[in-house]
């Protein structure tokens, strides 16, 4: 019984790590793409900034790396156009 329980626990733990890694990857992709899009345009709208803030907070809370943060900080310096 204990062996079965440990096997199930290890499987759930492995799947949890994969889901976590995938989620961080998706958030990184979205933050990276949105930041580069707006940096290229030279401005951002308040709606897009709100969306980006929401994504970035989640990305950062999950341990996202410095690349996303560097791009995010560049976007914060952009002019806001609506």
Biopython code that builds the backbone (N, CA, C, O; Angstrom):
import numpy as np
from Bio.PDB.StructureBuilder import StructureBuilder

atoms = [
    (1, "UNK", "N", (0.822, -1.204, 0.000)),
    (1, "UNK", "CA", (0.000, 0.000, 0.000)),
    (1, "UNK", "C", (0.860, 1.260, 0.000)),
    (1, "UNK", "O", (0.585, 2.207, -0.737)),
    (2, "UNK", "N", (1.903, 1.266, 0.829)),
    (2, "UNK", "CA", (2.775, 2.429, 0.900)),
    (2, "UNK", "C", (3.504, 2.641, -0.431)),
    (2, "UNK", "O", (3.671, 3.777, -0.873)),
    (3, "UNK", "N", (3.933, 1.556, -1.063)),
    (3, "UNK", "CA", (4.604, 1.652, -2.356)),
    (3, "UNK", "C", (3.704, 2.264, -3.413)),
    (3, "UNK", "O", (4.151, 3.090, -4.209)),
    (4, "UNK", "N", (2.442, 1.866, -3.429)),
    (4, "UNK", "CA", (1.475, 2.413, -4.389)),
    (4, "UNK", "C", (1.290, 3.905, -4.149)),
    (4, "UNK", "O", (1.277, 4.701, -5.088)),
    (5, "UNK", "N", (1.145, 4.273, -2.870)),
    (5, "UNK", "CA", (0.948, 5.681, -2.522)),
    (5, "UNK", "C", (2.151, 6.516, -2.955)),
    (5, "UNK", "O", (1.981, 7.587, -3.538)),
    (6, "UNK", "N", (3.363, 6.040, -2.676)),
    (6, "UNK", "CA", (4.569, 6.787, -3.058)),
    (6, "UNK", "C", (4.683, 6.911, -4.577)),
    (6, "UNK", "O", (5.091, 7.953, -5.090)),
    (7, "UNK", "N", (4.324, 5.856, -5.286)),
    (7, "UNK", "CA", (4.353, 5.894, -6.743)),
    (7, "UNK", "C", (3.384, 6.951, -7.281)),
    (7, "UNK", "O", (3.730, 7.724, -8.174)),
    (8, "UNK", "N", (2.185, 6.975, -6.733)),
    (8, "UNK", "CA", (1.178, 7.960, -7.156)),
    (8, "UNK", "C", (1.638, 9.381, -6.823)),
    (8, "UNK", "O", (1.469, 10.301, -7.624)),
    (9, "UNK", "N", (2.216, 9.549, -5.644)),
    (9, "UNK", "CA", (2.698, 10.870, -5.215)),
    (9, "UNK", "C", (3.800, 11.361, -6.143)),
    (9, "UNK", "O", (3.812, 12.531, -6.526)),
    (10, "UNK", "N", (4.730, 10.476, -6.508)),
    (10, "UNK", "CA", (5.819, 10.857, -7.408)),
    (10, "UNK", "C", (5.280, 11.233, -8.792)),
    (10, "UNK", "O", (5.771, 12.169, -9.423)),
    (11, "UNK", "N", (4.277, 10.501, -9.252)),
    (11, "UNK", "CA", (3.666, 10.810, -10.549)),
    (11, "UNK", "C", (3.005, 12.181, -10.516)),
    (11, "UNK", "O", (3.173, 12.975, -11.442)),
    (12, "UNK", "N", (2.256, 12.464, -9.456)),
    (12, "UNK", "CA", (1.604, 13.782, -9.328)),
    (12, "UNK", "C", (2.634, 14.891, -9.227)),
    (12, "UNK", "O", (2.453, 15.965, -9.802)),
    (13, "UNK", "N", (3.698, 14.642, -8.510)),
    (13, "UNK", "CA", (4.754, 15.640, -8.359)),
    (13, "UNK", "C", (5.420, 15.913, -9.708)),
    (13, "UNK", "O", (5.683, 17.066, -10.052)),
    (14, "UNK", "N", (5.688, 14.869, -10.455)),
    (14, "UNK", "CA", (6.296, 15.011, -11.779)),
    (14, "UNK", "C", (5.376, 15.797, -12.713)),
    (14, "UNK", "O", (5.837, 16.682, -13.434)),
    (15, "UNK", "N", (4.092, 15.482, -12.705)),
    (15, "UNK", "CA", (3.137, 16.201, -13.543)),
    (15, "UNK", "C", (3.005, 17.656, -13.101)),
    (15, "UNK", "O", (2.897, 18.555, -13.936)),
    (16, "UNK", "N", (3.012, 17.884, -11.800)),
    (16, "UNK", "CA", (2.930, 19.247, -11.276)),
    (16, "UNK", "C", (4.106, 20.091, -11.735)),
    (16, "UNK", "O", (3.932, 21.255, -12.096)),
    (17, "UNK", "N", (5.303, 19.515, -11.723)),
    (17, "UNK", "CA", (6.484, 20.241, -12.195)),
    (17, "UNK", "C", (6.378, 20.552, -13.683)),
    (17, "UNK", "O", (6.761, 21.636, -14.125)),
    (18, "UNK", "N", (5.861, 19.605, -14.450)),
    (18, "UNK", "CA", (5.708, 19.818, -15.888)),
    (18, "UNK", "C", (4.686, 20.923, -16.158)),
    (18, "UNK", "O", (4.893, 21.758, -17.039)),
    (19, "UNK", "N", (3.604, 20.930, -15.418)),
    (19, "UNK", "CA", (2.582, 21.973, -15.585)),
    (19, "UNK", "C", (3.163, 23.335, -15.206)),
    (19, "UNK", "O", (2.948, 24.322, -15.909)),
    (20, "UNK", "N", (3.896, 23.386, -14.100)),
    (20, "UNK", "CA", (4.535, 24.622, -13.650)),
    (20, "UNK", "C", (5.503, 25.145, -14.718)),
    (20, "UNK", "O", (5.468, 26.326, -15.066)),
    (21, "UNK", "N", (6.356, 24.274, -15.231)),
    (21, "UNK", "CA", (7.334, 24.669, -16.240)),
    (21, "UNK", "C", (6.636, 25.155, -17.509)),
    (21, "UNK", "O", (7.048, 26.145, -18.114)),
    (22, "UNK", "N", (5.587, 24.457, -17.901)),
    (22, "UNK", "CA", (4.838, 24.857, -19.085)),
    (22, "UNK", "C", (4.167, 26.206, -18.903)),
    (22, "UNK", "O", (4.151, 27.023, -19.824)),
    (23, "UNK", "N", (3.616, 26.442, -17.732)),
    (23, "UNK", "CA", (2.952, 27.715, -17.458)),
    (23, "UNK", "C", (3.955, 28.867, -17.485)),
    (23, "UNK", "O", (3.677, 29.917, -18.065)),
    (24, "UNK", "N", (5.107, 28.678, -16.866)),
    (24, "UNK", "CA", (6.136, 29.715, -16.906)),
    (24, "UNK", "C", (6.572, 29.962, -18.343)),
    (24, "UNK", "O", (6.794, 31.108, -18.735)),
    (25, "UNK", "N", (6.696, 28.901, -19.128)),
    (25, "UNK", "CA", (7.074, 29.050, -20.533)),
    (25, "UNK", "C", (6.046, 29.830, -21.331)),
    (25, "UNK", "O", (6.407, 30.692, -22.133)),
    (26, "UNK", "N", (4.779, 29.541, -21.122)),
    (26, "UNK", "CA", (3.720, 30.270, -21.824)),
    (26, "UNK", "C", (3.687, 31.741, -21.425)),
    (26, "UNK", "O", (3.542, 32.621, -22.273)),
    (27, "UNK", "N", (3.820, 31.996, -20.134)),
    (27, "UNK", "CA", (3.839, 33.381, -19.673)),
    (27, "UNK", "C", (5.052, 34.122, -20.232)),
    (27, "UNK", "O", (4.943, 35.276, -20.645)),
    (28, "UNK", "N", (6.199, 33.459, -20.243)),
    (28, "UNK", "CA", (7.405, 34.078, -20.784)),
    (28, "UNK", "C", (7.189, 34.442, -22.252)),
    (28, "UNK", "O", (7.529, 35.543, -22.685)),
    (29, "UNK", "N", (6.630, 33.519, -22.999)),
    (29, "UNK", "CA", (6.379, 33.770, -24.419)),
    (29, "UNK", "C", (5.460, 34.980, -24.605)),
    (29, "UNK", "O", (5.745, 35.859, -25.418)),
    (30, "UNK", "N", (4.372, 35.022, -23.861)),
    (30, "UNK", "CA", (3.424, 36.137, -23.994)),
    (30, "UNK", "C", (4.055, 37.467, -23.595)),
    (30, "UNK", "O", (3.894, 38.466, -24.296)),
    (31, "UNK", "N", (4.771, 37.483, -22.475)),
    (31, "UNK", "CA", (5.432, 38.720, -22.023)),
    (31, "UNK", "C", (6.455, 39.157, -23.069)),
    (31, "UNK", "O", (6.495, 40.328, -23.444)),
    (32, "UNK", "N", (7.273, 38.232, -23.538)),
    (32, "UNK", "CA", (8.309, 38.535, -24.527)),
    (32, "UNK", "C", (7.705, 39.088, -25.815)),
    (32, "UNK", "O", (8.170, 40.103, -26.333)),
    (33, "UNK", "N", (6.673, 38.425, -26.332)),
    (33, "UNK", "CA", (6.052, 38.853, -27.589)),
    (33, "UNK", "C", (5.374, 40.215, -27.447)),
    (33, "UNK", "O", (5.542, 41.083, -28.304)),
    (34, "UNK", "N", (4.614, 40.405, -26.374)),
    (34, "UNK", "CA", (3.934, 41.687, -26.177)),
    (34, "UNK", "C", (4.926, 42.828, -25.984)),
    (34, "UNK", "O", (4.753, 43.910, -26.545)),
    (35, "UNK", "N", (5.952, 42.586, -25.200)),
    (35, "UNK", "CA", (6.946, 43.634, -24.968)),
    (35, "UNK", "C", (7.638, 44.016, -26.273)),
    (35, "UNK", "O", (7.767, 45.201, -26.578)),
    (36, "UNK", "N", (8.081, 43.034, -27.038)),
    (36, "UNK", "CA", (8.758, 43.331, -28.294)),
    (36, "UNK", "C", (7.839, 44.021, -29.284)),
    (36, "UNK", "O", (8.280, 44.898, -30.027)),
    (37, "UNK", "N", (6.580, 43.644, -29.307)),
    (37, "UNK", "CA", (5.602, 44.284, -30.189)),
    (37, "UNK", "C", (5.480, 45.776, -29.860)),
    (37, "UNK", "O", (5.497, 46.621, -30.755)),
    (38, "UNK", "N", (5.360, 46.083, -28.583)),
    (38, "UNK", "CA", (5.162, 47.481, -28.184)),
    (38, "UNK", "C", (6.458, 48.287, -28.241)),
    (38, "UNK", "O", (6.433, 49.480, -28.547)),
    (39, "UNK", "N", (7.571, 47.656, -27.953)),
    (39, "UNK", "CA", (8.848, 48.353, -28.089)),
    (39, "UNK", "C", (9.062, 48.718, -29.559)),
    (39, "UNK", "O", (9.527, 49.814, -29.873)),
    (40, "UNK", "N", (8.720, 47.795, -30.449)),
    (40, "UNK", "CA", (8.829, 48.077, -31.886)),
    (40, "UNK", "C", (7.918, 49.198, -32.336)),
    (40, "UNK", "O", (8.286, 50.003, -33.191)),
    (41, "UNK", "N", (6.719, 49.252, -31.757)),
    (41, "UNK", "CA", (5.765, 50.305, -32.116)),
    (41, "UNK", "C", (6.137, 51.642, -31.476)),
    (41, "UNK", "O", (5.801, 52.702, -32.005)),
    (42, "UNK", "N", (6.821, 51.593, -30.352)),
    (42, "UNK", "CA", (7.232, 52.821, -29.671)),
    (42, "UNK", "C", (6.204, 53.370, -28.703)),
    (42, "UNK", "O", (6.400, 54.450, -28.146)),
    (43, "UNK", "N", (5.119, 52.655, -28.491)),
    (43, "UNK", "CA", (4.083, 53.096, -27.553)),
    (43, "UNK", "C", (3.271, 51.884, -27.103)),
    (43, "UNK", "O", (3.416, 50.782, -27.631)),
    (44, "UNK", "N", (2.404, 52.123, -26.102)),
    (44, "UNK", "CA", (1.502, 51.085, -25.606)),
    (44, "UNK", "C", (0.202, 51.759, -25.165)),
    (44, "UNK", "O", (0.214, 52.903, -24.710)),
    (45, "UNK", "N", (-0.904, 51.056, -25.300)),
    (45, "UNK", "CA", (-2.185, 51.592, -24.828)),
    (45, "UNK", "C", (-2.371, 51.215, -23.357)),
    (45, "UNK", "O", (-1.712, 50.306, -22.851)),
    (46, "UNK", "N", (-3.264, 51.915, -22.689)),
    (46, "UNK", "CA", (-3.513, 51.588, -21.277)),
    (46, "UNK", "C", (-4.093, 50.185, -21.132)),
    (46, "UNK", "O", (-3.767, 49.483, -20.175)),
    (47, "UNK", "N", (-4.944, 49.767, -22.060)),
    (47, "UNK", "CA", (-5.504, 48.414, -21.998)),
    (47, "UNK", "C", (-4.413, 47.359, -22.157)),
    (47, "UNK", "O", (-4.378, 46.372, -21.422)),
    (48, "UNK", "N", (-3.525, 47.577, -23.123)),
    (48, "UNK", "CA", (-2.435, 46.621, -23.329)),
    (48, "UNK", "C", (-1.470, 46.616, -22.150)),
    (48, "UNK", "O", (-0.948, 45.567, -21.774)),
    (49, "UNK", "N", (-1.235, 47.783, -21.571)),
    (49, "UNK", "CA", (-0.362, 47.854, -20.399)),
    (49, "UNK", "C", (-0.982, 47.113, -19.223)),
    (49, "UNK", "O", (-0.281, 46.430, -18.477)),
    (50, "UNK", "N", (-2.282, 47.244, -19.056)),
    (50, "UNK", "CA", (-2.976, 46.524, -17.990)),
    (50, "UNK", "C", (-2.848, 45.013, -18.194)),
    (50, "UNK", "O", (-2.568, 44.280, -17.246)),
    (51, "UNK", "N", (-3.052, 44.551, -19.426)),
    (51, "UNK", "CA", (-2.903, 43.124, -19.728)),
    (51, "UNK", "C", (-1.469, 42.657, -19.466)),
    (51, "UNK", "O", (-1.249, 41.605, -18.866)),
    (52, "UNK", "N", (-0.509, 43.442, -19.915)),
    (52, "UNK", "CA", (0.891, 43.084, -19.720)),
    (52, "UNK", "C", (1.242, 43.039, -18.234)),
    (52, "UNK", "O", (1.954, 42.136, -17.793)),
    (53, "UNK", "N", (0.751, 44.001, -17.466)),
    (53, "UNK", "CA", (0.999, 43.994, -16.017)),
    (53, "UNK", "C", (0.493, 42.709, -15.376)),
    (53, "UNK", "O", (1.173, 42.106, -14.546)),
    (54, "UNK", "N", (-0.697, 42.301, -15.768)),
    (54, "UNK", "CA", (-1.296, 41.084, -15.217)),
    (54, "UNK", "C", (-0.441, 39.864, -15.552)),
    (54, "UNK", "O", (-0.162, 39.041, -14.680)),
    (55, "UNK", "N", (-0.032, 39.749, -16.798)),
    (55, "UNK", "CA", (0.816, 38.628, -17.206)),
    (55, "UNK", "C", (2.168, 38.665, -16.500)),
    (55, "UNK", "O", (2.652, 37.643, -16.015)),
    (56, "UNK", "N", (2.772, 39.851, -16.446)),
    (56, "UNK", "CA", (4.105, 39.949, -15.856)),
    (56, "UNK", "C", (4.096, 39.624, -14.367)),
    (56, "UNK", "O", (5.009, 38.960, -13.877)),
    (57, "UNK", "N", (3.081, 40.082, -13.641)),
    (57, "UNK", "CA", (3.013, 39.772, -12.201)),
    (57, "UNK", "C", (2.972, 38.266, -11.971)),
    (57, "UNK", "O", (3.646, 37.756, -11.076)),
    (58, "UNK", "N", (2.193, 37.559, -12.764)),
    (58, "UNK", "CA", (2.116, 36.108, -12.647)),
    (58, "UNK", "C", (3.449, 35.466, -13.012)),
    (58, "UNK", "O", (3.923, 34.566, -12.319)),
    (59, "UNK", "N", (4.044, 35.929, -14.095)),
    (59, "UNK", "CA", (5.335, 35.419, -14.554)),
    (59, "UNK", "C", (6.408, 35.607, -13.479)),
    (59, "UNK", "O", (7.164, 34.681, -13.183)),
    (60, "UNK", "N", (6.469, 36.785, -12.908)),
    (60, "UNK", "CA", (7.463, 37.096, -11.871)),
    (60, "UNK", "C", (7.221, 36.256, -10.616)),
    (60, "UNK", "O", (8.168, 35.745, -10.017)),
    (61, "UNK", "N", (5.953, 36.114, -10.219)),
    (61, "UNK", "CA", (5.623, 35.345, -9.013)),
    (61, "UNK", "C", (6.021, 33.877, -9.160)),
    (61, "UNK", "O", (6.319, 33.209, -8.170)),
    (62, "UNK", "N", (6.024, 33.380, -10.391)),
    (62, "UNK", "CA", (6.408, 31.990, -10.630)),
    (62, "UNK", "C", (7.912, 31.834, -10.853)),
    (62, "UNK", "O", (8.387, 30.739, -11.150)),
    (63, "UNK", "N", (8.646, 32.913, -10.712)),
    (63, "UNK", "CA", (10.103, 32.827, -10.807)),
    (63, "UNK", "C", (10.656, 33.127, -12.183)),
    (63, "UNK", "O", (11.751, 32.676, -12.517)),
    (64, "UNK", "N", (9.918, 33.883, -12.996)),
    (64, "UNK", "CA", (10.391, 34.231, -14.330)),
    (64, "UNK", "C", (11.746, 34.922, -14.283)),
    (64, "UNK", "O", (12.089, 35.565, -13.291)),
    (65, "UNK", "N", (12.521, 34.787, -15.366)),
    (65, "UNK", "CA", (13.903, 35.275, -15.358)),
    (65, "UNK", "C", (14.015, 36.762, -15.687)),
    (65, "UNK", "O", (13.014, 37.445, -15.904)),
    (66, "UNK", "N", (15.238, 37.239, -15.719)),
    (66, "UNK", "CA", (15.512, 38.649, -15.904)),
    (66, "UNK", "C", (15.247, 39.177, -17.296)),
    (66, "UNK", "O", (15.055, 40.381, -17.463)),
    (67, "UNK", "N", (15.231, 38.311, -18.308)),
    (67, "UNK", "CA", (14.968, 38.769, -19.671)),
    (67, "UNK", "C", (13.587, 39.391, -19.773)),
    (67, "UNK", "O", (13.430, 40.482, -20.321)),
    (68, "UNK", "N", (12.590, 38.702, -19.251)),
    (68, "UNK", "CA", (11.227, 39.227, -19.272)),
    (68, "UNK", "C", (11.120, 40.525, -18.497)),
    (68, "UNK", "O", (10.418, 41.447, -18.915)),
    (69, "UNK", "N", (11.806, 40.600, -17.380)),
    (69, "UNK", "CA", (11.754, 41.819, -16.561)),
    (69, "UNK", "C", (12.434, 42.990, -17.262)),
    (69, "UNK", "O", (11.951, 44.120, -17.186)),
    (70, "UNK", "N", (13.541, 42.735, -17.937)),
    (70, "UNK", "CA", (14.234, 43.803, -18.665)),
    (70, "UNK", "C", (13.343, 44.366, -19.772)),
    (70, "UNK", "O", (13.261, 45.582, -19.951)),
    (71, "UNK", "N", (12.683, 43.487, -20.507)),
    (71, "UNK", "CA", (11.771, 43.939, -21.559)),
    (71, "UNK", "C", (10.586, 44.690, -20.975)),
    (71, "UNK", "O", (10.178, 45.728, -21.497)),
    (72, "UNK", "N", (10.036, 44.161, -19.890)),
    (72, "UNK", "CA", (8.899, 44.795, -19.219)),
    (72, "UNK", "C", (9.265, 46.214, -18.778)),
    (72, "UNK", "O", (8.477, 47.143, -18.958)),
    (73, "UNK", "N", (10.447, 46.380, -18.208)),
    (73, "UNK", "CA", (10.881, 47.701, -17.757)),
    (73, "UNK", "C", (11.035, 48.673, -18.921)),
    (73, "UNK", "O", (10.773, 49.866, -18.771)),
    (74, "UNK", "N", (11.463, 48.165, -20.095)),
    (74, "UNK", "CA", (11.542, 49.026, -21.281)),
    (74, "UNK", "C", (10.150, 49.478, -21.704)),
    (74, "UNK", "O", (9.962, 50.630, -22.095)),
    (75, "UNK", "N", (9.179, 48.582, -21.629)),
    (75, "UNK", "CA", (7.804, 48.937, -22.001)),
    (75, "UNK", "C", (7.249, 49.992, -21.053)),
    (75, "UNK", "O", (6.504, 50.874, -21.479)),
    (76, "UNK", "N", (7.601, 49.912, -19.784)),
    (76, "UNK", "CA", (7.105, 50.898, -18.819)),
    (76, "UNK", "C", (7.590, 52.309, -19.144)),
    (76, "UNK", "O", (6.995, 53.287, -18.692)),
    (77, "UNK", "N", (8.666, 52.422, -19.925)),
    (77, "UNK", "CA", (9.204, 53.729, -20.301)),
    (77, "UNK", "C", (8.536, 54.291, -21.565)),
    (77, "UNK", "O", (8.763, 55.444, -21.932)),
    (78, "UNK", "N", (7.712, 53.467, -22.225)),
    (78, "UNK", "CA", (7.080, 53.898, -23.479)),
    (78, "UNK", "C", (5.979, 54.913, -23.247)),
    (78, "UNK", "O", (5.406, 55.012, -22.162)),
    (79, "UNK", "N", (5.701, 55.667, -24.309)),
    (79, "UNK", "CA", (4.585, 56.605, -24.293)),
    (79, "UNK", "C", (3.281, 55.799, -24.315)),
    (79, "UNK", "O", (3.190, 54.767, -24.980)),
    (80, "UNK", "N", (2.283, 56.282, -23.586)),
    (80, "UNK", "CA", (0.965, 55.642, -23.589)),
    (80, "UNK", "C", (0.071, 56.381, -24.560)),
    (80, "UNK", "O", (-0.130, 57.590, -24.446)),
    (81, "UNK", "N", (-0.473, 55.626, -25.535)),
    (81, "UNK", "CA", (-1.430, 56.176, -26.504)),
    (81, "UNK", "C", (-2.689, 55.329, -26.463)),
    (81, "UNK", "O", (-2.627, 54.101, -26.413)),
    (82, "UNK", "N", (-3.825, 55.996, -26.485)),
    (82, "UNK", "CA", (-5.102, 55.263, -26.496)),
    (82, "UNK", "C", (-5.850, 55.453, -27.784)),
    (82, "UNK", "O", (-6.939, 54.905, -27.952)),
]
sb = StructureBuilder()
sb.init_structure("model")
sb.init_model(0)
sb.init_chain("A")
sb.init_seg("    ")
for serial, (resi, resn, name, xyz) in enumerate(atoms, 1):
    if name == "N":
        sb.init_residue(resn, " ", resi, " ")
    sb.init_atom(name, np.array(xyz, "f"), 0.0, 1.0, " ", f" {name:<3s}", serial, name[0])
structure = sb.get_structure()
